[in-house]
């Protein structure tokens, strides 16, 4: 209440019913995604976060996935090649900066793909085995230039 925030311009925050929080500060947007009690089948890929490729070009995701006992934590950077959209999955690039598994063996793997219906790049988690999982992901999104 007593801090000077005069340097901020055009800052807005929106709370979405899914528990997502979006903060838009112009060229950068911060989003969060989370879910609990997800019944997942081993070997199947599940969307845990996404971004609109018509609006954003590059996104840093920091997240965690848990089976209730063990936790995988990760940080990845995703971008795409194309004037305004990736042509296909091959035009999406992902670099994993960190991936830590509390058990020593990862619960699964993270990938980035173009959504089949168009409009978004999806961050997916593929668990190694059947189980009940939960996840939380924060995305720092940079507006397309």
VOGU-3710 file (C-alpha; in Angstrom, 3 decimals, decimal comma):
1> xxxxxxxxxx> 0,000/0,000/0,000  2,880/2,395/0,579  5,057/1,426/-2,435  5,469/3,676/-5,479  4,320/1,767/-8,547  4,300/4,701/-10,944  6,638/2,959/-13,427  3,966/0,382/-14,348  1,820/1,148/-17,391  -1,141/-0,758/-18,829
11> xxxxxxxxxx> -1,011/-3,480/-16,185  -4,037/-5,704/-15,742  -4,787/-8,912/-13,896  -7,613/-11,312/-14,587  -8,703/-14,247/-12,476  -10,207/-17,078/-14,504  -12,584/-19,662/-13,047  -10,095/-22,495/-13,741  -7,707/-21,015/-11,208  -5,579/-19,439/-13,925
21> xxxxxxxxxx> -4,115/-16,024/-13,246  -3,053/-13,833/-16,144  -1,017/-10,674/-15,676  -0,465/-8,612/-18,832  2,266/-5,962/-18,744  2,385/-5,085/-22,437  5,020/-7,199/-24,227  5,089/-9,898/-21,523  2,221/-11,926/-20,064  2,434/-14,212/-17,033
31> xxxxxxxxxx> -0,031/-17,119/-16,925  -0,458/-20,048/-14,578  -2,091/-23,429/-15,124  -2,850/-26,136/-12,576  -4,988/-29,192/-11,936  -5,318/-31,857/-9,260  -6,516/-35,476/-9,313  -5,840/-36,112/-12,985  -6,265/-39,789/-13,830  -3,643/-40,361/-16,521
41> xxxxxxxxxx> -2,690/-43,386/-18,598  1,005/-44,137/-18,985  2,319/-43,306/-22,460  -0,504/-40,847/-23,276  0,331/-37,137/-23,640  -1,752/-34,595/-21,683  -1,881/-30,805/-22,187  -0,645/-29,037/-19,045  -0,246/-25,523/-20,541  -0,487/-23,718/-23,861
51> xxxxxxxxxx> -0,008/-20,411/-25,636  -1,702/-18,665/-28,552  0,786/-18,529/-31,424  -1,038/-15,620/-33,071  -0,242/-13,521/-29,991  2,942/-14,997/-28,522  6,198/-16,203/-30,083  8,369/-17,421/-27,202  7,346/-18,803/-23,803  9,281/-19,958/-20,751
61> xxxxxxxxxx> 7,461/-22,622/-18,748  8,382/-23,530/-15,176  6,371/-26,332/-13,656  5,982/-29,408/-11,579  4,089/-32,674/-11,898  3,450/-34,959/-8,933  1,970/-38,396/-8,392  1,289/-37,552/-4,741  4,640/-38,950/-3,567  7,273/-37,924/-6,088
71> xxxxxxxxxx> 7,668/-34,606/-7,904  9,208/-33,755/-11,260  10,199/-30,088/-11,674  11,170/-28,545/-15,010  12,039/-25,353/-16,874  11,685/-25,236/-20,661  11,787/-22,567/-23,361  9,496/-22,926/-26,391  9,365/-20,942/-29,651  8,319/-21,600/-33,228
81> xxxxxxxxxx> 9,458/-20,947/-36,793  7,015/-19,219/-39,133  5,769/-15,748/-39,969  2,644/-15,972/-37,819  2,158/-19,658/-37,031  4,150/-22,896/-36,933  3,479/-25,067/-39,991  3,568/-28,270/-37,934  5,217/-29,902/-34,890  8,622/-29,808/-36,657
91> xxxxxxxxxx> 8,467/-25,983/-36,634  8,194/-25,897/-32,820  11,435/-25,772/-30,829  11,842/-26,624/-27,163  14,930/-26,490/-24,973  14,884/-28,049/-21,509  17,029/-26,031/-19,108  16,318/-28,184/-16,094  14,429/-31,377/-15,301  14,646/-32,789/-11,786
101> xxxxxxxxxx> 12,934/-35,912/-10,503  12,667/-36,330/-6,731  12,761/-40,115/-7,068  15,791/-40,066/-9,379  13,655/-41,517/-12,174  11,371/-39,092/-14,059  7,619/-39,572/-13,732  7,375/-38,809/-17,444  8,454/-36,346/-20,120  7,551/-32,882/-21,430
111> xxxxxxxxxx> 7,019/-32,007/-25,125  5,706/-29,033/-27,115  3,451/-29,517/-30,153  1,077/-27,571/-32,397  -2,538/-28,074/-31,306  -4,365/-30,237/-33,828  -7,293/-27,824/-34,084  -5,006/-24,814/-34,486  -4,464/-21,652/-32,536  -2,109/-22,828/-29,795
121> xxxxxxxxxx> 1,174/-24,491/-29,047  0,562/-27,087/-26,337  2,961/-28,106/-23,591  2,271/-31,769/-22,887  3,304/-34,183/-20,156  3,471/-37,909/-20,900  3,511/-40,012/-17,703  5,538/-43,195/-17,680  2,821/-45,136/-15,865  -0,873/-45,019/-14,996
131> xxxxxxxxxx> -1,758/-42,964/-11,937  -3,340/-39,913/-10,388  -1,294/-36,796/-11,052  -1,411/-33,092/-10,317  0,488/-30,244/-11,924  1,226/-26,539/-11,701  2,864/-24,540/-14,506  3,783/-20,862/-14,802  4,290/-19,399/-18,266  6,127/-16,188/-19,087
141> xxxxx> 4,907/-15,288/-22,578  6,591/-12,796/-24,909  4,322/-11,077/-27,419  4,978/-11,819/-31,104  7,168/-9,141/-32,702
//
